[in-house]
Amino acid sequence: MVSIIIPALNEESYLPRLLESIRAQDYPDYEIIVADNDSRDRTRSVARAHGARVVRGGVPGVARNRGAAAARGEYLLFVDADTVLPEGFISRIMARFQKDFIDICVPWIRPIDGTNPIYNTIFQFSNTFFKLMEVIQPQGLGICILTTKRLHDRIGGFSEKVRVSEDFDYINRASLVGRFRVYPHVYVYHSVRRYKAEGVGSLVQKQFKSGFIYLFTGRAYDTENYEFGTFSRYVRDERNGKRAEPDGAAARQGRLESKRSAERVSPYGAEVKKLLDSFDRQSRRLRHQIEKIEGDGGEKPAGKAASRTTASRTTASRKTASRKAASGRRPAGGRQRRPG
């Protein structure tokens, strides 16, 4: 049996979509456990209405551990509430998992809830980075992790001492005991709501910082100020009409450091070189798109942007009409002056 464990906090808007995608799977043997962190909305009732068991949650690491403690399955599938599983996902990832005799894996991630091309670039960049790290220093996102309950229990579950980057720490400790893989041809969809709330540049900078602190120190990046479910000060800034400051330099520095690190593992051969080439292309594309956002002043709501554009065009038209009218008036003396 696969126990699907979903940490949740105020997820009544996104949780139904995930639960419906689980119900549409062709894999018959699973259970759903929602670890709820005292939600103030209808999260618990939505979960029960879709046949899920609800247990007490907490911050993501704590919620996942509590869900795993209540699980009856041999396999644990940790999935974030703003994720969607494509048709046949559980069957495909379980087939690869069992065929390769591995103990823990993550799929690739594709974006939903946003049409900006930069989201595809960011996700592809991250996917390539994690696949490259598979042969250097295993890491991945807690958006979707499949593992065995035996391995989870053996390593003591997720660390409850850190609030963020607990997924990096978990995968690293698990890979020291069991076999870890990143699967490019098996994927889930994940919402881009955090990029919209925090700002693309700001969140990319945070993710690079987390990834490279972990890469070079082996320690998970943590912060005491991160507020789950509210996205901390970034939402407050957005509500006040401010824009989170993007930082294209973070993308450039990240690309440089990753390339230098990967050069040290050249003995791994053609597969690593192929990944590096893809990583480099995605880095350049990501840098270009972030710089374009910076140059445009960030993403603006379509309605406001359109109204400002219309107003500026109207003002320009009035100024043009005024100049034409002024050029056609007679001088004060009553007669037009002739050239020369």
C-alpha positions as MATLAB code, in Angstrom:
seq = 'MVSIIIPALNEESYLPRLLESIRAQDYPDYEIIVADNDSRDRTRSVARAHGARVVRGGVPGVARNRGAAAARGEYLLFVDADTVLPEGFISRIMARFQKDFIDICVPWIRPIDGTNPIYNTIFQFSNTFFKLMEVIQPQGLGICILTTKRLHDRIGGFSEKVRVSEDFDYINRASLVGRFRVYPHVYVYHSVRRYKAEGVGSLVQKQFKSGFIYLFTGRAYDTENYEFGTFSRYVRDERNGKRAEPDGAAARQGRLESKRSAERVSPYGAEVKKLLDSFDRQSRRLRHQIEKIEGDGGEKPAGKAASRTTASRTTASRKTASRKAASGRRPAGGRQRRPG';
ca = [
       0.000    0.000    0.000;
       1.086    3.591   -0.726;
       0.309    6.073    2.049;
      -0.102    9.546    0.539;
       0.759   12.148    3.185;
      -0.240   15.779    2.666;
       0.858   18.533    5.093;
      -1.719   21.317    5.054;
      -2.400   24.769    6.472;
      -5.437   26.695    5.200;
      -5.548   24.796    1.908;
      -9.275   24.641    1.180;
      -8.680   26.270   -2.236;
      -5.919   23.953   -3.476;
      -6.516   20.700   -1.602;
      -9.642   19.601   -3.553;
      -7.734   19.698   -6.844;
      -4.997   17.443   -5.457;
      -7.448   15.011   -3.874;
      -9.438   14.733   -7.091;
      -6.249   14.020   -9.049;
      -5.443   11.247   -6.554;
      -8.892    9.742   -6.957;
      -8.371    9.692  -10.736;
      -5.243    7.492  -10.426;
      -5.305    3.941  -11.752;
      -3.218    2.637   -8.849;
      -5.692    0.830   -6.571;
      -3.870    0.352   -3.269;
      -3.406    3.645   -1.436;
      -4.624    5.709    1.501;
      -4.714    9.488    1.970;
      -3.592   11.188    5.177;
      -3.887   14.965    5.603;
      -1.729   16.333    8.433;
      -3.476   19.615    9.244;
      -1.748   22.426   11.138;
      -4.838   23.920   12.854;
      -6.257   25.430    9.669;
      -8.750   28.252   10.124;
     -10.657   27.394    6.930;
     -12.431   24.266    5.669;
      -9.286   22.196    5.053;
     -10.246   19.386    7.457;
     -13.821   19.053    6.205;
     -12.646   19.103    2.566;
     -10.143   16.335    3.336;
     -12.737   14.121    5.057;
     -15.235   14.705    2.251;
     -12.687   13.198   -0.154;
     -12.123   10.134    2.023;
      -8.873   11.246    3.665;
      -7.903   10.624    7.256;
      -7.002   13.809    9.124;
      -4.266   13.867   11.755;
      -2.652   16.663   13.687;
       0.032   18.466   11.672;
       2.551   21.228   12.240;
       5.302   22.852   10.188;
       6.058   20.672    7.124;
       8.645   18.400    8.740;
       6.494   17.770   11.793;
       3.361   17.259    9.682;
       5.068   14.699    7.451;
       6.389   12.770   10.449;
       2.979   12.664   12.091;
       1.392   11.533    8.858;
       4.024    8.813    8.480;
       3.424    7.651   12.064;
      -0.262    7.129   11.224;
       0.467    5.466    7.849;
      -0.396    1.810    7.229;
       1.418    1.514    3.893;
       4.819    0.083    3.090;
       5.538    3.104    0.865;
       5.217    6.796    1.787;
       4.388    9.425   -0.829;
       4.796   12.939    0.592;
       2.931   15.501   -1.529;
       2.355   19.225   -0.971;
      -1.254   20.423   -0.982;
      -0.801   22.754   -3.993;
       0.366   19.881   -6.215;
      -1.552   17.958   -8.891;
      -0.787   14.369   -9.930;
      -1.162   13.626  -13.656;
      -3.052   10.518  -14.728;
      -1.143    7.316  -14.050;
       1.506    9.058  -11.954;
       1.499    6.640   -8.991;
       1.660    3.592  -11.258;
       4.564    5.027  -13.256;
       6.681    6.122  -10.321;
       6.035    2.884   -8.411;
       7.063    0.848  -11.467;
      10.354    2.750  -11.755;
      10.891    2.604   -8.005;
      10.545   -1.165   -7.841;
      12.347   -1.901  -11.112;
      15.431    0.098  -10.062;
      15.467   -1.336   -6.518;
      15.721    2.113   -4.948;
      14.638    3.408   -1.563;
      13.792    7.074   -2.164;
      13.132    9.233   -5.243;
      11.713   12.517   -6.468;
      10.027   13.263   -9.827;
      10.499   16.341  -11.974;
       8.191   19.293  -11.375;
       6.119   21.235  -13.911;
       4.382   24.570  -13.191;
       0.667   25.301  -13.086;
      -1.419   28.409  -12.238;
       0.801   30.744  -14.256;
       1.395   31.565  -17.933;
       4.622   33.584  -17.672;
       7.393   31.713  -19.573;
       9.795   32.343  -16.714;
       8.001   29.719  -14.601;
       8.864   26.973  -17.086;
      12.462   28.165  -17.131;
      12.739   28.186  -13.329;
      11.259   24.717  -12.955;
      13.392   23.254  -15.741;
      16.456   24.879  -14.221;
      15.675   23.343  -10.810;
      14.936   19.923  -12.303;
      18.252   19.872  -14.143;
      20.112   21.059  -11.059;
      18.672   18.292   -8.862;
      19.376   15.644  -11.487;
      22.964   16.853  -11.663;
      23.236   16.803   -7.865;
      22.096   13.170   -7.866;
      25.689   12.153   -8.631;
      27.316   14.842   -6.488;
      25.260   15.578   -3.383;
      21.663   14.244   -3.357;
      18.964   16.823   -2.711;
      15.439   17.654   -3.830;
      12.216   19.413   -2.928;
       9.556   18.163   -0.536;
       6.887   18.914   -3.143;
       6.815   15.188   -3.924;
       8.994   12.486   -2.329;
       8.466    8.720   -2.550;
      10.247    6.501   -0.038;
       9.790    3.326    1.976;
       8.421    3.467    5.490;
      11.330    1.273    6.545;
      13.875    3.866    5.403;
      11.858    6.744    6.865;
      11.803    5.080   10.272;
      15.457    4.083   10.078;
      16.698    7.674    9.603;
      14.283    9.077   12.175;
      12.035   10.892    9.697;
      12.277   14.589    8.865;
      14.285   16.828   11.148;
      11.976   18.839   13.410;
      14.773   21.187   14.459;
      14.666   23.261   11.247;
      11.682   25.099    9.803;
      12.735   25.154    6.143;
      15.091   23.076    3.952;
      14.070   20.013    5.929;
      13.556   18.266    2.578;
      17.245   18.724    1.620;
      18.314   17.337    4.964;
      15.912   14.391    4.722;
      17.019   13.319    1.247;
      20.685   13.651    2.144;
      20.385   11.457    5.249;
      18.232    8.942    3.388;
      20.746    8.717    0.517;
      23.486    7.755    2.982;
      21.485    4.639    3.864;
      19.433    3.846    0.743;
      19.542    4.418   -3.025;
      18.236    7.770   -4.309;
      17.093    8.760   -7.798;
      15.677   11.801   -9.600;
      13.280   10.750  -12.384;
      13.099   13.201  -15.331;
      10.370   11.292  -17.180;
       7.982   11.105  -14.233;
       6.542   14.446  -13.139;
       3.924   16.241  -11.062;
       2.422   19.710  -11.425;
       3.067   22.341   -8.762;
       1.500   25.758   -8.263;
       3.528   28.924   -8.885;
       1.582   30.805   -6.200;
       4.704   31.436   -4.113;
       6.425   33.155   -7.045;
       3.391   35.376   -7.485;
       3.201   36.179   -3.767;
       6.895   36.704   -2.980;
       8.132   37.942   -6.349;
      10.112   35.897   -8.863;
      13.506   37.450   -8.159;
      13.150   37.285   -4.385;
      12.081   33.641   -4.292;
      14.718   32.566   -6.829;
      17.356   34.270   -4.681;
      16.117   32.410   -1.607;
      16.142   29.079   -3.439;
      19.671   29.636   -4.751;
      20.834   30.575   -1.284;
      19.285   27.442    0.185;
      20.663   25.173   -2.528;
      24.204   26.495   -2.481;
      24.502   26.767    1.289;
      23.568   23.118    1.372;
      25.894   22.245   -1.515;
      28.991   23.822    0.017;
      28.345   23.301    3.734;
      26.178   20.191    3.850;
      23.814   22.018    6.215;
      20.206   22.956    5.523;
      19.427   26.655    5.200;
      17.020   27.780    7.887;
      15.349   31.022    8.935;
      13.305   31.866   11.987;
      11.248   34.494   10.155;
       9.549   32.321    7.564;
       5.765   32.276    8.037;
       4.040   29.254    6.520;
       0.756   30.004    4.796;
       1.299   33.774    4.667;
       4.648   34.068    2.840;
       6.044   36.431    5.475;
       6.732   40.102    4.655;
       6.438   39.600    0.906;
       2.652   39.359    0.972;
       2.470   42.431    3.191;
       4.687   44.325    0.763;
       2.499   43.272   -2.143;
      -0.642   44.369   -0.327;
       0.993   47.742    0.310;
       1.757   48.164   -3.374;
       5.442   47.311   -3.091;
       7.310   44.826   -5.251;
       9.830   42.329   -3.900;
      13.232   43.241   -5.287;
      14.458   40.706   -7.850;
      18.146   39.951   -8.037;
      19.490   38.755  -11.370;
      22.965   38.584   -9.825;
      21.846   35.587   -7.739;
      21.043   33.655  -10.897;
      24.390   34.572  -12.458;
      26.329   33.631   -9.335;
      24.375   30.396   -9.005;
      25.184   29.395  -12.568;
      28.881   30.145  -12.060;
      29.188   28.190   -8.812;
      27.241   25.213  -10.144;
      29.400   25.035  -13.243;
      32.599   25.173  -11.194;
      31.348   22.425   -8.887;
      30.280   20.220  -11.747;
      33.641   20.586  -13.474;
      35.156   18.672  -10.574;
      33.078   15.586  -11.402;
      34.053   15.270  -15.084;
      34.949   11.561  -14.640;
      31.216   10.834  -14.541;
      31.224   11.236  -18.302;
      28.796   12.156  -21.045;
      25.620   12.180  -18.921;
      27.005   14.858  -16.596;
      28.233   16.940  -19.556;
      24.768   16.768  -21.109;
      23.197   17.885  -17.847;
      25.722   20.709  -17.521;
      24.956   21.954  -21.029;
      21.238   21.941  -20.256;
      21.874   23.618  -16.899;
      23.906   26.352  -18.592;
      21.197   27.012  -21.183;
      18.504   27.198  -18.530;
      20.701   29.533  -16.457;
      21.080   31.982  -19.337;
      17.375   31.868  -20.093;
      16.483   32.389  -16.434;
      18.895   35.338  -16.148;
      17.485   36.953  -19.287;
      13.890   36.607  -18.138;
      14.585   37.908  -14.631;
      16.450   40.901  -16.068;
      13.517   41.559  -18.394;
      11.159   41.562  -15.412;
      13.477   44.004  -13.631;
      13.560   46.246  -16.699;
       9.782   46.220  -17.007;
       9.356   47.093  -13.354;
       8.063   43.665  -12.403;
       4.833   41.865  -13.134;
       1.824   44.162  -12.788;
      -1.855   43.245  -12.576;
      -3.264   43.251  -16.074;
      -6.143   45.626  -15.284;
      -3.952   48.307  -13.720;
      -1.315   48.004  -16.400;
      -3.923   48.363  -19.137;
      -5.520   51.398  -17.495;
      -2.133   53.105  -17.077;
      -1.272   52.356  -20.705;
      -4.599   53.779  -21.901;
      -4.156   56.902  -19.755;
      -0.629   57.532  -21.051;
      -1.800   57.133  -24.656;
      -4.659   59.579  -24.047;
      -2.253   62.136  -22.533;
       0.149   61.753  -25.456;
      -2.698   62.252  -27.946;
      -3.807   65.444  -26.189;
      -0.276   66.836  -26.221;
       0.083   66.084  -29.958;
      -3.238   67.780  -30.721;
      -2.201   70.842  -28.687;
       1.078   71.187  -30.587;
      -0.720   70.956  -33.930;
      -3.236   73.553  -32.871;
      -0.473   75.892  -31.655;
       1.431   75.597  -34.942;
      -1.657   76.593  -36.911;
      -2.418   79.778  -34.918;
      -1.601   83.281  -36.334;
       0.957   85.415  -34.528;
      -0.298   88.183  -32.240;
       0.137   90.865  -34.986;
      -2.550   89.251  -37.109;
      -0.403   88.354  -40.136;
       1.616   85.172  -40.596;
       5.334   85.624  -40.928;
       6.927   84.363  -44.058;
      10.155   82.330  -43.922;
      13.308   84.425  -44.358;
];
